[in-house]
Amino acid sequence: MFIINKSCCSTSARVGELQTAHGTIKTPAFMPIGTYAAIKTLSTDEIKNLNYNLVLSNTYHLYLRPGTEILEKFNGLHNFMNWDGAILTDSGGYQIYSLSEFRKIDENGVEFRSHLDGSKHYFTPERIVEIQRSIGSDIMMVLDVCPPANASKEEHIKAVQTTTEWAKRCLSYLETKGPKYNFDQIISPIIQGGTSEKLRKMSAEQLIDLDAKMYAIGGLAVGEPKEDMLSVVNYLDGIMPKNKPRYLMGVGTPEDLINCISMGVDMFDCVIPTRNARNGQLFTSNGKINIRNAKFRADDSPIDSNNDNIISQNYTKAYLHHLFRTEEILGYRIATQHNLSFYNNLVTNAAKAIQKNNFLSWSKTFLNNYNN
Amino acid sequence: MFIINKSCCSTSARVGELQTAHGTIKTPAFMPIGTYAAIKTLSTDEIKNLNYNLVLSNTYHLYLRPGTEILEKFNGLHNFMNWDGAILTDSGGYQIYSLSEFRKIDENGVEFRSHLDGSKHYFTPERIVEIQRSIGSDIMMVLDVCPPANASKEEHIKAVQTTTEWAKRCLSYLETKGPKYNFDQIISPIIQGGTSEKLRKMSAEQLIDLDAKMYAIGGLAVGEPKEDMLSVVNYLDGIMPKNKPRYLMGVGTPEDLINCISMGVDMFDCVIPTRNARNGQLFTSNGKINIRNAKFRADDSPIDSNNDNIISQNYTKAYLHHLFRTEEILGYRIATQHNLSFYNNLVTNAAKAIQKNNFLSWSKTFLNNYNN
């Protein structure tokens, strides 16, 4: 199901292929985020043309809107949103922590109020799998407990313990029920433990015992210092199984991706390229720019002459500046497409460099230009 | 420059071709509105794929943003917005009336304050042509005086007189200066006169004397009763030259288009298909629907099975309902594309019916289904 085609000669980076029910995902891979069954501003055709074939959506949000009844009527999210690529769904643990003002965790699950209308809901590990069966996710995530960076040690210990118990129940439930539609669905546990090596080790080892098909690192990019994040990923590189895909949740910047690829991470998701695009921030080979800046008012150069995406070549900085100034939706679309092409180029070029045994020098050159 | 290929056997409807510097426009034609150098939510590729090759933009708005200096740097709006079809620009007379809280008309032009920052500006007829030369409009409109429907008779008389004087100055200025770039630019006078047949006749006759290449009907759809609008168009059908394109400004609904095509109108523009799309209103062969309505929540039928546009066929009502409910920009895009395809189908099918000598029965069937 996961094949490593090439390992880097000098880092833990690797190039692989993950088979899913909706196509083969080349790793390292970045997943664009389609929280509400749509990648913000874009159509699924555009996502395909940007060479993405795995997108992330969110169980918590889809459960609230459109709801599982609708998704089941369509035989799952793929048909509903007109997308024939693969889908990974985040379980909602993080959303329940970050969006809900009220949540109560007991051994059996978590009670929370919807951030939309305050209505009460209760998720058990089994219920979360059931919802993801209705969604038809190619890759499900277990229900986890995801404390903020500044949570107490006791909270982190409890989070690890509960996350392990719930992971067991999720895997066992999916094992019993099988997939809902006529294609495979796999499920990934999530390693918690904050920034403590001891807790991360405990969490990882307990979950590795479950012999899942892939593993995720959760509970990072939740407010901890960047060096702590990198330190945890580096530490886990020595513990997580080498022969299974590793997914680092919610990370990150272009620098983060390169650093974490070198530490053996295979999959990423992050709102940065899409959310920042809608604020006018563009990622280019020479670093970030904000297209709202007045200096671009008359700049007739392409958005990024080093990006061979047609969007980045065909539109000028002056026109995109104008679209942002007049708040035209087309501007948000162009910026989003450009940023997602930058991110896809980044992971694709990293893979090429690993294949050619020059990942370190490639990444050095990339970062020199980018931070110039 | 304008050829009538077929005239209806029983109404004043006709099928024609208008040559412009950026392609041949088949009439009757509907123009999507791109006020700020973009058709709201859509790319120019999408406009092209919807079979439009003439769009409307606005002199007043483009003058304020991005400004003529930028447009000149790009050798005009076509390059700036990446559009190789034709462009008609409204002159701004209507915008100065409707957006500016302050404006002062004298014999020489109009002083107004920007609706954006309150800054003072002064447009003369010559200046308006000069701005449209910088824009590189294929079809310019003269600076006119466009009073609201409830203006006094004196205001309407004055508006007609001033509009005629300014039209003369606009045409003469363009005649002297010629086009700015290496392609032809033509200019259309605008018939005013409110709902008075006497004033409309006076305005039309004075402007016809100028022997312009096309003529527009302005000052309608500004608050007058629908039957007055139709009555003015019908009246002018008997006065306006048959061998020149006739453009009815700011109109209208699908019914308006059919009625006015039957009275010899060749060109239309209106915000209805695009603006209403963003509010969830969709035009279908069976009438208007609002996709926000809860009854579409689980409706897995295509947006409009009678519209062969791929957008209308590929997306379901339930998914579009969901996108509106979650305020996803993709929803506004899909609705806009659908509505513009409906409008283009409408004028294209009207043309086919005229060609086949069955315009009246076609329009009766269309309206029966539409109003069902």
Interface residues (C-beta under 8 A of the other chain):
Chain A: Y36 A37 A38 K40 T41 L42 S43 R65 P66 E69 I70 K73 F74 F80 M81 N82 R297 A298 D300 N314 Y315 T316 A318 Y319 H322 L323 R325 T326 E328 I329 L330 G331 Y332 R333 I334
Chain B: Y36 A37 A38 K40 T41 L42 S43 R65 P66 E69 I70 K73 F74 F80 M81 N82 R297 A298 D300 N314 Y315 T316 A318 Y319 H322 L323 R325 T326 E328 I329 L330 G331 Y332 R333 I334
